[in-house]
C-alpha cells in the first residue's frame, strides 16, 4: 500500500507575509514526512528547501491537497488549477475578508498539524458554466466559482434578463451578476444580493444599480438557465468571471449561465474552535456583526 502523501503549497508571492507563511507550512509538512511541491513560477520567490519544484501541468498528479496562502483572489487562482483534477483546496487567509479561506494566519501551525493528522473533511462548492454568443457564434466559454458579471464599459447598459427561456425584465443598469451561493458574499453581496448558505443549491441573479421599479435580486433553482442579452445598437459590455477572466461583449450578444458539471472542492478542518466554524460564525466574524445580548437556547 502506497502511504506517500503529497501536498502542493501555493502563495500570493507579492505579499511577504504569504511567502513567509508558505515557508513555515513547507518546513512543517516536510518535517512530518509529507512530500511538498511548489509551482515553478513561485519557487524563486518562496524558496523551496526540501520541496519539489513542478510545472502546473504535473503539480497535482497524485496530490492529496493544495494549501493556498493569500486572500480570496489567490484561492480563486488556485481553483482554476484544482477544479479539473478534483484536488481539494485549503485556504489560509492573509487578505481582507477571506470567505473562501478555512483558517486565519494566526491559526497556521494548528491548521498544518490538522492536515498532517488527516483531521479534515472535503465539501463541494457549486460552480457555473458561462457561454457568450453573438448570432449563435460562441465568443467565450468559461466557468466561475463565485460569479459571472456582465458590466458596462463606459455608458449605462441596456439589457434584458431571461430565466429558463422566458424574458424577465429590461434594465438600464451598470450590469447584472449571476452568482453561486459561494459568490453570494462576494460581488453579488456588494450589489445588494442576499447571503446564501454554501450548502444551499441555487443560482442568484442580481441587477447592479438598475434604473427600474423591479430590480430585486432573485434566487432561482440550480437547474435554471440564466441569460442576459445586450440590447442591439446600444453600449458594449464586458464579461468578468470571478474577477479573473475578462471578455469583451458587443451589443446584441447573449450570455448564458447554468450550473457547472464540475464543482470546486474545499477542505474543512475538524476539531478546533478557530477552524471549521459554522457559516453563521463566519458571517459574524468576517463582518464584525453585533451579537451582544445573545443568550442561546434555554436548556431545561
Secondary structure as a PSIPRED ss2 file (coil, helix, strand):
# PSIPRED VFORMAT (PSIPRED V4.0)

   1 X C   1.000  0.000  0.000
   2 X C   1.000  0.000  0.000
   3 X C   1.000  0.000  0.000
   4 X C   1.000  0.000  0.000
   5 X C   1.000  0.000  0.000
   6 X E   0.000  0.000  1.000
   7 X E   0.000  0.000  1.000
   8 X E   0.000  0.000  1.000
   9 X E   0.000  0.000  1.000
  10 X E   0.000  0.000  1.000
  11 X E   0.000  0.000  1.000
  12 X C   1.000  0.000  0.000
  13 X C   1.000  0.000  0.000
  14 X C   1.000  0.000  0.000
  15 X C   1.000  0.000  0.000
  16 X H   0.000  1.000  0.000
  17 X H   0.000  1.000  0.000
  18 X H   0.000  1.000  0.000
  19 X H   0.000  1.000  0.000
  20 X H   0.000  1.000  0.000
  21 X H   0.000  1.000  0.000
  22 X H   0.000  1.000  0.000
  23 X H   0.000  1.000  0.000
  24 X H   0.000  1.000  0.000
  25 X H   0.000  1.000  0.000
  26 X H   0.000  1.000  0.000
  27 X H   0.000  1.000  0.000
  28 X H   0.000  1.000  0.000
  29 X H   0.000  1.000  0.000
  30 X H   0.000  1.000  0.000
  31 X H   0.000  1.000  0.000
  32 X C   1.000  0.000  0.000
  33 X C   1.000  0.000  0.000
  34 X C   1.000  0.000  0.000
  35 X E   0.000  0.000  1.000
  36 X E   0.000  0.000  1.000
  37 X E   0.000  0.000  1.000
  38 X E   0.000  0.000  1.000
  39 X E   0.000  0.000  1.000
  40 X C   1.000  0.000  0.000
  41 X C   1.000  0.000  0.000
  42 X C   1.000  0.000  0.000
  43 X H   0.000  1.000  0.000
  44 X H   0.000  1.000  0.000
  45 X H   0.000  1.000  0.000
  46 X H   0.000  1.000  0.000
  47 X C   1.000  0.000  0.000
  48 X C   1.000  0.000  0.000
  49 X C   1.000  0.000  0.000
  50 X C   1.000  0.000  0.000
  51 X C   1.000  0.000  0.000
  52 X E   0.000  0.000  1.000
  53 X E   0.000  0.000  1.000
  54 X E   0.000  0.000  1.000
  55 X C   1.000  0.000  0.000
  56 X H   0.000  1.000  0.000
  57 X H   0.000  1.000  0.000
  58 X H   0.000  1.000  0.000
  59 X C   1.000  0.000  0.000
  60 X C   1.000  0.000  0.000
  61 X C   1.000  0.000  0.000
  62 X C   1.000  0.000  0.000
  63 X C   1.000  0.000  0.000
  64 X C   1.000  0.000  0.000
  65 X E   0.000  0.000  1.000
  66 X E   0.000  0.000  1.000
  67 X E   0.000  0.000  1.000
  68 X E   0.000  0.000  1.000
  69 X E   0.000  0.000  1.000
  70 X E   0.000  0.000  1.000
  71 X C   1.000  0.000  0.000
  72 X H   0.000  1.000  0.000
  73 X H   0.000  1.000  0.000
  74 X H   0.000  1.000  0.000
  75 X H   0.000  1.000  0.000
  76 X H   0.000  1.000  0.000
  77 X H   0.000  1.000  0.000
  78 X H   0.000  1.000  0.000
  79 X H   0.000  1.000  0.000
  80 X H   0.000  1.000  0.000
  81 X H   0.000  1.000  0.000
  82 X H   0.000  1.000  0.000
  83 X C   1.000  0.000  0.000
  84 X C   1.000  0.000  0.000
  85 X C   1.000  0.000  0.000
  86 X C   1.000  0.000  0.000
  87 X C   1.000  0.000  0.000
  88 X E   0.000  0.000  1.000
  89 X E   0.000  0.000  1.000
  90 X E   0.000  0.000  1.000
  91 X E   0.000  0.000  1.000
  92 X E   0.000  0.000  1.000
  93 X E   0.000  0.000  1.000
  94 X C   1.000  0.000  0.000
  95 X C   1.000  0.000  0.000
  96 X C   1.000  0.000  0.000
  97 X C   1.000  0.000  0.000
  98 X C   1.000  0.000  0.000
  99 X C   1.000  0.000  0.000
 100 X C   1.000  0.000  0.000
 101 X C   1.000  0.000  0.000
 102 X C   1.000  0.000  0.000
 103 X E   0.000  0.000  1.000
 104 X E   0.000  0.000  1.000
 105 X H   0.000  1.000  0.000
 106 X H   0.000  1.000  0.000
 107 X H   0.000  1.000  0.000
 108 X H   0.000  1.000  0.000
 109 X H   0.000  1.000  0.000
 110 X H   0.000  1.000  0.000
 111 X H   0.000  1.000  0.000
 112 X H   0.000  1.000  0.000
 113 X H   0.000  1.000  0.000
 114 X H   0.000  1.000  0.000
 115 X H   0.000  1.000  0.000
 116 X H   0.000  1.000  0.000
 117 X C   1.000  0.000  0.000
 118 X C   1.000  0.000  0.000
 119 X C   1.000  0.000  0.000
 120 X E   0.000  0.000  1.000
 121 X E   0.000  0.000  1.000
 122 X E   0.000  0.000  1.000
 123 X E   0.000  0.000  1.000
 124 X E   0.000  0.000  1.000
 125 X E   0.000  0.000  1.000
 126 X C   1.000  0.000  0.000
 127 X C   1.000  0.000  0.000
 128 X E   0.000  0.000  1.000
 129 X E   0.000  0.000  1.000
 130 X E   0.000  0.000  1.000
 131 X E   0.000  0.000  1.000
 132 X E   0.000  0.000  1.000
 133 X E   0.000  0.000  1.000
 134 X E   0.000  0.000  1.000
 135 X C   1.000  0.000  0.000
 136 X C   1.000  0.000  0.000
 137 X E   0.000  0.000  1.000
 138 X E   0.000  0.000  1.000
 139 X E   0.000  0.000  1.000
 140 X E   0.000  0.000  1.000
 141 X E   0.000  0.000  1.000
 142 X E   0.000  0.000  1.000
 143 X E   0.000  0.000  1.000
 144 X E   0.000  0.000  1.000
 145 X C   1.000  0.000  0.000
 146 X C   1.000  0.000  0.000
 147 X E   0.000  0.000  1.000
 148 X E   0.000  0.000  1.000
 149 X E   0.000  0.000  1.000
 150 X E   0.000  0.000  1.000
 151 X E   0.000  0.000  1.000
 152 X E   0.000  0.000  1.000
 153 X C   1.000  0.000  0.000
 154 X C   1.000  0.000  0.000
 155 X C   1.000  0.000  0.000
 156 X C   1.000  0.000  0.000
 157 X E   0.000  0.000  1.000
 158 X E   0.000  0.000  1.000
 159 X E   0.000  0.000  1.000
 160 X E   0.000  0.000  1.000
 161 X E   0.000  0.000  1.000
 162 X E   0.000  0.000  1.000
 163 X E   0.000  0.000  1.000
 164 X C   1.000  0.000  0.000
 165 X C   1.000  0.000  0.000
 166 X E   0.000  0.000  1.000
 167 X E   0.000  0.000  1.000
 168 X E   0.000  0.000  1.000
 169 X E   0.000  0.000  1.000
 170 X E   0.000  0.000  1.000
 171 X E   0.000  0.000  1.000
 172 X E   0.000  0.000  1.000
 173 X E   0.000  0.000  1.000
 174 X C   1.000  0.000  0.000
 175 X E   0.000  0.000  1.000
 176 X E   0.000  0.000  1.000
 177 X E   0.000  0.000  1.000
 178 X E   0.000  0.000  1.000
 179 X E   0.000  0.000  1.000
 180 X E   0.000  0.000  1.000
 181 X C   1.000  0.000  0.000
 182 X H   0.000  1.000  0.000
 183 X H   0.000  1.000  0.000
 184 X H   0.000  1.000  0.000
 185 X H   0.000  1.000  0.000
 186 X C   1.000  0.000  0.000
 187 X H   0.000  1.000  0.000
 188 X H   0.000  1.000  0.000
 189 X H   0.000  1.000  0.000
 190 X H   0.000  1.000  0.000
 191 X C   1.000  0.000  0.000
 192 X C   1.000  0.000  0.000
 193 X C   1.000  0.000  0.000
 194 X C   1.000  0.000  0.000
 195 X C   1.000  0.000  0.000
 196 X C   1.000  0.000  0.000
 197 X C   1.000  0.000  0.000
 198 X C   1.000  0.000  0.000
 199 X C   1.000  0.000  0.000
 200 X C   1.000  0.000  0.000
 201 X C   1.000  0.000  0.000
 202 X C   1.000  0.000  0.000
 203 X E   0.000  0.000  1.000
 204 X E   0.000  0.000  1.000
 205 X E   0.000  0.000  1.000
 206 X E   0.000  0.000  1.000
 207 X E   0.000  0.000  1.000
 208 X E   0.000  0.000  1.000
 209 X C   1.000  0.000  0.000
 210 X C   1.000  0.000  0.000
 211 X C   1.000  0.000  0.000
 212 X C   1.000  0.000  0.000
 213 X C   1.000  0.000  0.000
 214 X C   1.000  0.000  0.000
 215 X C   1.000  0.000  0.000
 216 X C   1.000  0.000  0.000
 217 X C   1.000  0.000  0.000
 218 X E   0.000  0.000  1.000
 219 X E   0.000  0.000  1.000
 220 X E   0.000  0.000  1.000
 221 X C   1.000  0.000  0.000
 222 X C   1.000  0.000  0.000
 223 X C   1.000  0.000  0.000
 224 X C   1.000  0.000  0.000
 225 X C   1.000  0.000  0.000
 226 X E   0.000  0.000  1.000
 227 X E   0.000  0.000  1.000
 228 X E   0.000  0.000  1.000
 229 X E   0.000  0.000  1.000
 230 X E   0.000  0.000  1.000
 231 X C   1.000  0.000  0.000
 232 X C   1.000  0.000  0.000
 233 X C   1.000  0.000  0.000
 234 X C   1.000  0.000  0.000
 235 X C   1.000  0.000  0.000
 236 X C   1.000  0.000  0.000
 237 X E   0.000  0.000  1.000
 238 X E   0.000  0.000  1.000
 239 X E   0.000  0.000  1.000
 240 X E   0.000  0.000  1.000
 241 X E   0.000  0.000  1.000
 242 X C   1.000  0.000  0.000
 243 X C   1.000  0.000  0.000
 244 X C   1.000  0.000  0.000
 245 X E   0.000  0.000  1.000
 246 X E   0.000  0.000  1.000
 247 X E   0.000  0.000  1.000
 248 X E   0.000  0.000  1.000
 249 X E   0.000  0.000  1.000
 250 X C   1.000  0.000  0.000
 251 X C   1.000  0.000  0.000
 252 X C   1.000  0.000  0.000
 253 X C   1.000  0.000  0.000
 254 X E   0.000  0.000  1.000
 255 X E   0.000  0.000  1.000
 256 X E   0.000  0.000  1.000
 257 X E   0.000  0.000  1.000
 258 X E   0.000  0.000  1.000
 259 X E   0.000  0.000  1.000
 260 X C   1.000  0.000  0.000
 261 X C   1.000  0.000  0.000
 262 X C   1.000  0.000  0.000
 263 X C   1.000  0.000  0.000
 264 X E   0.000  0.000  1.000
 265 X E   0.000  0.000  1.000
 266 X E   0.000  0.000  1.000
 267 X E   0.000  0.000  1.000
 268 X E   0.000  0.000  1.000
 269 X E   0.000  0.000  1.000
 270 X C   1.000  0.000  0.000
 271 X C   1.000  0.000  0.000
 272 X C   1.000  0.000  0.000
 273 X C   1.000  0.000  0.000
 274 X C   1.000  0.000  0.000
 275 X C   1.000  0.000  0.000
 276 X C   1.000  0.000  0.000
 277 X C   1.000  0.000  0.000
 278 X C   1.000  0.000  0.000
 279 X H   0.000  1.000  0.000
 280 X H   0.000  1.000  0.000
 281 X H   0.000  1.000  0.000
 282 X H   0.000  1.000  0.000
 283 X H   0.000  1.000  0.000
 284 X H   0.000  1.000  0.000
 285 X H   0.000  1.000  0.000
 286 X H   0.000  1.000  0.000
 287 X H   0.000  1.000  0.000
 288 X C   1.000  0.000  0.000
 289 X C   1.000  0.000  0.000
 290 X C   1.000  0.000  0.000
 291 X C   1.000  0.000  0.000
 292 X C   1.000  0.000  0.000
 293 X C   1.000  0.000  0.000
 294 X C   1.000  0.000  0.000
 295 X C   1.000  0.000  0.000
 296 X C   1.000  0.000  0.000
 297 X C   1.000  0.000  0.000
 298 X C   1.000  0.000  0.000
 299 X C   1.000  0.000  0.000
 300 X C   1.000  0.000  0.000
